[in-house]
């Protein structure tokens, strides 16, 4: 199964970011806590050279807490400031402004020495589609200032948003990169919903998810669907369809319905707190 999705507006968005990077002090990069490395756009490191960096691991309520602690340490060792949060419930949001100020304290001190007071830190919010950038911005602002959607490609243009006296955020559209060198990265992105479902084979995707869950979280599928995990992935999906009464109009088992059920229940956390990669 080959994964790729790079619509034309992403090329335009990347060019715009290259222009806007000159205006900002800090890059706030939002990643999905379930795949913190795979949900990082490698182009951002190149764009953000010589800028202060903050990584926000969003959707941490859906991720394995042990893995989230490991990833926090991994990124901190590389010199990033890191906060794990759930932007929907606002868990972790209180730390954000303090962390931004800490990340940019050298810049704030330079301004003070030059007699510049109260100039807000200007930060660019970046991230791939569907990691929750708009939800984060709205939670941080305490009101709806950015468009939200549970599918990729909702934010199309850029917008500046002021937060009190200290911070100005530049929201940017979610961009992927033109080619996934590692197709496992593409698989993980597809599983969390960062690639449009309409261009995916969800039946195949569900079989890959079953394989990953059997390896890393044995017992989860049995607990949720009362299935035997020792069998092949296709047989396991068949059993999920049977046990969950996923049938078509002709009363035949509907594998696609079972596949979509499994993917949805992974994405919304029904299967539990699951992280698909470790540092």
Secondary structure by P-SEA (a helix, b strand, c coil): cbbbbbcaaaaaaaaaaaaacccccccbbbbccccccccccaaaaaacccbbbbbbbcccccccaaaaaaaaaaaaaabbbbbbbcccccccccaaaaaaaaaaaaaaaaaaaaccccccbbbbbbbcccccaaaaaaaaaccccbbbbcccccccbbbbbbccccbbbbbbccccccccccaaaaaaaaaaccccccccaaaaaaaaaaaaaaacccccccccccccccccaaaaaaaaaaaaccccccccccaaaaaaaaaaaaaaccccccccccc
